[in-house]
Amino acid sequence: MRWDAQLLESDKDSGEDFARPALPGLERAGLVRSVQTPEFSGVTFHEVLCKSALNKVPEGSRVPMRWTINPTRGCLHQCVYCFARGSHEYLDLDAGRDFDTQIVVKVNIAAVLRKELGRRSWKRETVALGTNTDPYHRAEGRYRLMPGIIGALADHGTPMSILTKGTLLRRDLPLLSVAAQSVPVTIGISLALLDEDLRRQVEPGAPTAKARLDLISAVREAGFDCHVMASPILPALKDSRAELDELFGALAAAGATSVTASELFLRGPTRNWYLTWLGDNHPALLRTYRRIYGRGSHPAPEYRQWLRERITPLLDKHGLSGMGYDEVHVPRNQVLTAQPPVQPTLF
């Protein structure tokens, strides 16, 4: 393992270990130190000083938002299907186990963000969080980056959207309520699995389905609409009519105001990571996946149409209007309707 080359020094008072030297990719990212702590067994946090907090989405990209913020890279939810896994390779880390355990933390992100938002050129466009890695995975409990980010955006009149699986969001609902008095705030929760056995397999570090259903209710009680991203719907695992009916019924009962359901995409290294997991845990389904996905990242049009026809009437049944991808990350009064969604709304 290349991590064996790192030298560990212990801080006995804090119980933390500090690892150096870093991989070249982390040095380029502005590494300050690498930390291991007993509260996060098997995890290394790489604390970096970022030069920029705002990420501009490239022109021509088929996504509705123009600006995003990612406080960390890598994610302790450890979802085997996560499309963002490939981003770790830019830092000379792998998209599999490293993505789950080697977490890059931009410790100065709130201060850098305030400087960027204070520029005359800033047009107060909507900023999205949760487009790459989740801003409320467990690392946020240690580093508390989101309060500073929310405060900076609100103080500079900048609308924001948050999409998360993390119940740590509950901590910041009072702060978001204050922010919503001056800027549009959109909140979305990601939940596509009620089956706890399967959830522990594919999202081992994420909160339980019950915890996220309770979070949806808490978001509603705080006075926000709560959109739910029921994504991804896993082919042959949780795409039956009965399972989807149960899911949408639970979301409606929790207070969800709308739902977007979409199928699994298997881009880049995520494909190999997910299919390896599938082969280890559900080998009989590999032939089905080969038929649905072939060698590509998108499922066959026939499957997409089949899933769309299954989902649409169930959303109607439970009173959950589907939303386009643009409305997930853009406050309602600032929806970029001129831009097409990144993927079809329903499958």
Beta strands, then each sheet from edge to edge (+ up, - down):
strand 1: 7-11
strand 2: 16-20
strand 3: 31-36
strand 4: 44-48
strand 5: 55-56
strand 6: 67-69
strand 7: 72-73
strand 8: 102-106
strand 9: 127-129
strand 10: 160-164
strand 11: 185-190
strand 12: 227-233
strand 13: 258-263
strand 14: 321-322
sheet 1: 1+ 2- 3+ 4- 8- 7+
sheet 2: 5+ 6- 9- 10- 11- 12- 13- 14-
end
